[in-house]
Amino acid sequence: MKERIVPRINTNLRSHTVIVPDAINQATGIIINGQRVKSILFSTDVAIIANCNADAVIAVYPFTPSLQITNAIIDVSQKPVFAGIGGGTTAGARVREIALDAELHGAIAVVLNAPTKTEFVRSLSEYIDIPIVLSIISINENLEERMLESGANIVNVSGGKNTVEIIKELRKIDPSFPIIATGGPNKATVEAVIEAGANAVTYTPPTNGEIFRHIMEEYRKRCEKTDSE
């Protein structure tokens, strides 16, 4: 079959859109209530979230989950949001209510931190209707229990240098369970997690400061050209 060319259009005011790596398109994706998700932007920066081409956003952060933050991200995002609801330092009834609020506000799924107890995940699965994503960060966790016995619908693997190894172990347990994984810094690392069995990949975008630095460099070059004329 002849290779098909995909037309690309970027308007002047959208020239700095954050583009996820093309390699993520090799993933199968996860279909959640009819929406296929392959690429997931890892960010809580509403400006970047509003100017990216990812299929979805995963909004987890190192602070106590806040309804204000979750709702602001959902309101700004033009894409489905996987909302972080705690599960580590923040636990119990507070997490349940944050999860329900995220669901009612339009989140496509909620994300629980790795320390979350299996028993709590089970109880939460009976309390909300949207999928629960359970984070796995170590090869030393009881992977079978966390994936198949916790009540989670999806696992999110973020194991640093061990991410690929963890995915492979999970695939030995179940070849079809939905897996999201951190994609790493380049095309090779993205392809490695997909080859290992990840269905969707998270991408960490450049910071606002990094994007601004490139824009300011362009502006300075324009100014220099104008001055020389």
Secondary structure, 3 states (H helix, E strand, C coil): CCCCCCCCCCCHHHCCCECCCHHHHHCCCEEECCEEECEEEECCCHHHHCCECCCEEEECCCCCCCHHHHHHHHHHCCCCEEEECCCCCCCCHHHHHHHHHHHHHCCCEEEECCCCCHHHHHHHHCCCCCCEEEEECCCCCCHHHHHHHCCCCEEEECCHHHHHHHHHHHHHHCCCCCEEEECCCCHHHHHHHHHHCCCEEEECCCCHHHHHHHHHHHHHHHHHHHHHC
